[in-house]
Amino acid sequence: MTSFTIIAALMLLLAIVLLLRPLLRSPEKNNIDQKSLNLDIYKQHLQELDADLDSGLITQEDYASAQQDLEKQLIIDVPDTPKESIEDKQRSPFSQIAIVIIIPVVTIGLYLYLGSPDTLDTPPATQMNSADAHANAKANKSAKALPSVPEMIVKLEEKVAQEPKNIQGWELLSRSYMHTRQFEKAEKAFQTLTELKIDDPNLWADYADIAAVNRNGKLEGKPFEFTKRALSLQPKHPKALWLAGTYHFQKNNYTTAIRFWEILKSLLPPESKDAAMITAGINDARKRLGLPIESAPAIANSEPAAVSSLSIKGKVMLAKTLTDKASPTDTVFVYARASKGPRMPLAVVKKQVKDLPFEFTLDDSMAMMPQMKLSNFETVVITARISKSGNAITQSGDLIAKGINITTKNSSPVTLEINSVTP
């Protein structure tokens, strides 16, 4: 307490001395002749006019007019009167009193009101505990203030309802729907987006992708129409090329599928995993045509995966708190999807609630498309869901398990517990 008081007093004294120093000087006359000052200003303006005339910035008429204006102003500014001196006025004693008395009083008063003088007498350990408690309370308050994902989605929905042409709001809302696996709502959001922003190939490709997800991976119909729209805007759009090739593969048009995928492959780094995935799809199509397959490119910093033997095993169960919310004949889906990349399932197991708990195995043989195999991705998310409607698309009221992110090379079994309800 004593040390703090002494240091504060010395600093306050130093501040007062620095502020008083200029006020304690004796007043001086600057002896500036006002008439001479005005004449100097006139001469300066006249020199500027001469320079503008010489450089061609003004005409002779402009010069004469400006000169006449200056002369009129000079008559006003330089009257035929005695010289005036601009003199510094004597400093008021009140300013010195204010610095010496008022400033210290106000400073101390503000500290007593806004500061924490009690902490000067608090032991260090207590101070630390108090600070930690304050920090924790602030952190808890901030955490409570953060809205949940469903709350943020509701706010976004309210925002776009009030501002139906807010493109950024619709983009955020569509991504939020995809993140929460509300694919049907996401498709409707993309429909609105593509009406507001009709010339964005990225939006059309994403629209096609989500529309295919809502049709169990089938690209026929609207998804392919959206894909063609993306390609018309950007002929070498990677995602649209991939979707176009997939569409033709599903239609058994293997030659056309190869053509689209070859274009896509030429856009990718030769040693990338994406290039290897596309090559696998091309080879599958060539094999179906009876053509020789291409050698797969070496993947940088990666070991060749044993595709045929890769599988993910695990067990799925239903939490006791939700048994009354599921019927024995409700459908149970267990599926894997890429952690990063398309949301389409890579492998799916389909059973019923009456089979719970049960063990499952996911492998490449369950792939919906040749380039969408488990072995083509380093990390995948494994999850399970109970659907009353039997629909492959998540709906409100479905019972779900929290997804588990694993590497495809990890052979350790996973355990899934269906323990929450989709909002």
Buried (B, 14 or more C-beta within 10 A) or exposed (E): EEEEEEEEEEEBEEBBEEBEEEEEEEEEEEEEEBBEBBBEBBEEBBEEBEEBBEEEEBEEEEBEEBBEEBEEBBEEBBEEEEEEEEEEEEBEEEEBEEBEEEBBEEBEEEEEEEEEEEEEEEEEEEEEEEEEEEEEEEEEEEEEEEEEEEEBBEEBBEBBEEEEEBBEBBBBBBBBBBEBBBBBBBBBBBBBBBEBBEEBBBBBBBBBBBBBBBBEBBBEEBBBBBBBBBBEBBEEBBBBBBBBBBBBBBEEBBEBBBBBBBBBBEEBEEEBBBBBBBBBBBBBBBEEEEBEEEEBBEBEEEEEBEBEEBBBEBBBBBEEEBEEBBEEEBBBBBBBBBBEBBBBBBBBBEBBBEEBEBEBBBBBEBBBBBBBBBBBBBBBBBBBBBBBEEBBBBBEEBBBBEBBEBEBEEEEEBEBBBBBEBE
